[in-house]
Amino acid sequence: MDWTKPLSFVLALFIVSLVIRSVFQLLQTTLTGEYVTASVATLVLVGIIVLAAIGLGVKNRQWLANPESYF
């Protein structure tokens, strides 16, 4: 089973490269064109919603103290 470690490493690198390219493509299409202000406002709104959802999901910071018992 020694082949699974290199395979998982390669797959992790592949996923990281996809994420980096996706973020670059998102920024490139968002910051160019005629609807730049609306696109940036939408991204900011989505970011605020995601941060609020994380804040609500913290569950009184118990997950930071012992993350294995949280799930």
PAKETI-537191 format. One line per field, with one value per residue (C-alpha): x, y, z negated; residue in three letters. Coordinates in steps of 0.02 Angstrom, whole numbers. Layout:
c1 X/...
c2 Y/...
c3 Z/...
resn ala/...
//
This chain:
c1 0/146/76/-71/35/111/-57/-145/-5/-24/-213/-194/-77/-200/-343/-236/-191/-375/-422/-283/-330/-515/-481/-372/-508/-641/-538/-496/-677/-741/-621/-643/-799/-941/-1016/-863/-951/-1095/-977/-867/-1020/-1086/-919/-913/-1092/-1054/-897/-996/-1128/-994/-908/-1076/-1116/-947/-978/-1148/-1076/-941/-1060/-994/-812/-822/-755/-594/-565/-593/-629/-649/-799/-884/-929
c2 0/118/179/267/402/467/452/554/684/700/714/848/946/928/995/1140/1185/1180/1294/1418/1423/1442/1589/1671/1646/1714/1870/1894/1886/1986/2131/2152/2194/2315/2251/2264/2354/2231/2083/2147/2189/2012/1935/2043/1994/1809/1828/1911/1773/1637/1722/1742/1558/1511/1625/1547/1373/1398/1335/1438/1404/1224/1160/1258/1179/998/980/790/802/935/820
c3 0/23/188/105/23/185/271/137/145/334/319/184/298/440/334/273/452/502/358/398/582/537/421/554/685/566/530/713/770/622/639/826/924/905/742/629/487/481/488/347/242/268/218/62/17/40/-66/-205/-199/-207/-355/-443/-416/-488/-636/-668/-652/-782/-916/-1061/-1013/-1075/-909/-936/-1106/-1049/-862/-869/-986/-880/-737
resn met/asp/trp/thr/lys/pro/leu/ser/phe/val/leu/ala/leu/phe/ile/val/ser/leu/val/ile/arg/ser/val/phe/gln/leu/leu/gln/thr/thr/leu/thr/gly/glu/tyr/val/thr/ala/ser/val/ala/thr/leu/val/leu/val/gly/ile/ile/val/leu/ala/ala/ile/gly/leu/gly/val/lys/asn/arg/gln/trp/leu/ala/asn/pro/glu/ser/tyr/phe
//
